[in-house]
Amino acid sequence: MRVDNRLTDSAPMRPLTCDRCAARVLVRKSSLQQTSVQWDGRAVARCAEREGAGAAFDGCGSMRDTIREAVLRGTIELVDDDGGGPASGS
């Protein structure tokens, strides 16, 4: 998986593996409200919630939970809203 940092100055996208199905994506958590997730074909094929969802897929709850836990553990950096660096106290 290639890490693409072109659109990020302070925090690059980081690889993260789903706790449920082991799909591996790239994640950047810009704020509590904004998360960027980059899926490749292998991750799409592994995702248990994407299977059979087709065009109606509205996101993976298991991946959201994995991202939330990674932020709490500090595995995924939470960047403040203005992109000025890591949010303090997170």
NORCOR-V149556 format. One record per residue. N is the residue number from 1. RES is the residue in one letter. SS is DSSP state (A for helix, B for strand, O for the rest). BURIAL is + if it has 9 or more other C-alpha atoms within 8 Angstrom, else -. D_FIRST is the distance of its C-alpha to the first C-alpha in whole Angstrom. Layout:
n;res;ss;burial;d_first
N;RES;SS;BURIAL;D_FIRST
N;RES;SS;BURIAL;D_FIRST
This chain:
n;res;ss;burial;d_first
1;M;O;-;0
2;R;O;-;4
3;V;O;+;6
4;D;O;-;9
5;N;O;-;13
6;R;O;-;15
7;L;O;-;17
8;T;O;-;17
9;D;O;-;20
10;S;O;-;20
11;A;O;+;17
12;P;O;+;14
13;M;O;+;11
14;R;B;+;11
15;P;B;+;8
16;L;B;+;11
17;T;B;+;12
18;C;O;+;15
19;D;O;-;18
20;R;O;-;20
21;C;O;-;17
22;A;O;+;14
23;A;O;+;12
24;R;B;+;9
25;V;B;+;8
26;L;B;+;8
27;V;B;+;12
28;R;B;+;15
29;K;B;+;18
30;S;O;+;21
31;S;O;+;24
32;L;O;-;25
33;Q;O;-;26
34;Q;O;-;22
35;T;B;+;19
36;S;B;-;16
37;V;B;-;13
38;Q;B;-;10
39;W;O;+;10
40;D;O;-;8
41;G;A;-;10
42;R;A;-;9
43;A;A;+;10
44;V;A;+;13
45;A;A;-;14
46;R;A;+;14
47;C;O;+;16
48;A;O;-;20
49;E;O;+;21
50;R;O;+;19
51;E;O;-;21
52;G;O;-;24
53;A;O;-;24
54;G;A;-;23
55;A;A;-;24
56;A;A;-;26
57;F;O;-;23
58;D;O;-;23
59;G;O;-;20
60;C;O;+;20
61;G;A;-;22
62;S;A;+;20
63;M;A;+;17
64;R;A;-;20
65;D;A;-;22
66;T;A;+;19
67;I;A;+;18
68;R;A;-;22
69;E;A;-;22
70;A;A;+;19
71;V;A;+;21
72;L;A;-;24
73;R;A;-;23
74;G;O;-;22
75;T;O;-;18
76;I;O;+;17
77;E;O;+;19
78;L;B;+;22
79;V;B;+;23
80;D;O;+;26
81;D;O;-;27
82;D;O;-;28
83;G;O;+;25
84;G;O;-;27
85;G;O;-;25
86;P;B;-;25
87;A;O;-;27
88;S;O;-;30
89;G;O;-;31
90;S;O;-;28
